Amino acid sequence: MGYREPKNQAEMLQRTSGAKPGTKILIKGGTIRTESQAEMFKKQGNAFFASLEFGKALDQYTKAIHCVIREKEQELLVICLSNRAQSFLKLK
């Protein structure tokens, strides 16, 4: 027996949990992760790098590195250092 599209909303809801469209779901034990300032600087640096503005990207990665050192996020630090090194290479 293969998949067939539901004929109406009632049939669709019968196949699911019964929640109506637009219902907010609460996940117990979940945590809300906010983006750190270092991650925001890294994303801005990535955008500048993609648009070939390597000097601006370099500045953003440097700001991100200073934030990461305060926040102690080792994995993000490695990524930012690598991205900054790539920006230096592109600037020659």
C-alpha positions in Angstrom: 0.0 0.0 0.0 1.6 3.3 -1.1 1.3 6.8 0.1 -1.7 8.8 -1.0 -2.5 12.4 -0.4 -5.2 13.2 2.2 -8.5 14.3 0.7 -9.3 16.9 3.3 -7.9 18.6 6.5 -9.7 16.2 8.8 -8.0 13.2 7.1 -4.6 15.0 7.2 -5.0 15.7 11.0 -6.0 12.1 11.6 -2.6 11.0 10.2 -0.7 13.4 12.5 -0.8 14.2 16.2 -4.1 16.1 15.6 -2.5 19.5 16.0 -4.0 22.2 13.9 -1.8 24.2 11.5 0.1 27.0 13.3 0.2 25.2 16.6 3.3 25.9 18.6 5.1 22.8 19.9 6.9 22.8 23.3 9.8 20.4 23.6 10.5 19.5 27.2 14.1 19.7 28.2 15.0 21.7 25.1 17.3 24.7 25.5 17.2 27.9 23.5 20.6 28.7 22.0 21.3 32.3 21.3 23.9 33.3 18.9 27.0 34.7 20.5 28.5 37.9 19.5 31.6 36.0 18.2 29.3 34.0 15.9 27.7 37.2 14.6 31.1 38.7 13.8 32.1 35.4 12.1 28.9 35.4 9.9 29.6 39.1 8.9 33.1 38.1 8.1 31.9 35.2 6.0 29.5 37.6 4.1 32.4 40.0 3.4 34.6 37.2 2.3 32.0 35.9 -0.1 31.6 39.3 -1.6 35.4 39.5 -2.1 35.9 42.3 0.5 38.8 40.6 2.3 39.9 43.6 4.3 36.5 43.9 5.9 36.3 40.2 6.4 39.7 40.3 8.2 38.4 43.0 10.6 35.2 40.9 11.4 37.2 37.7 12.0 39.6 39.6 14.3 36.6 41.0 16.3 35.2 37.4 16.5 38.5 36.1 17.8 38.6 38.7 20.6 35.1 37.7 21.6 35.8 34.0 21.4 38.8 34.3 23.7 36.5 35.9 26.3 33.7 33.3 25.8 36.1 30.3 25.6 34.6 28.6 22.6 37.6 26.6 21.3 36.0 25.2 18.1 34.8 28.7 17.0 38.2 30.1 17.8 39.9 27.6 15.4 37.4 28.4 12.6 37.9 32.2 13.0 41.6 31.9 13.0 41.5 29.8 9.9 39.1 32.2 8.2 41.3 35.1 9.1 44.4 33.4 7.7 42.5 32.8 4.5 41.6 36.5 4.3 45.3 37.4 4.8 46.2 35.0 2.0 43.7 36.6 -0.3 45.0 40.1 0.5 48.6 38.8 -0.2 
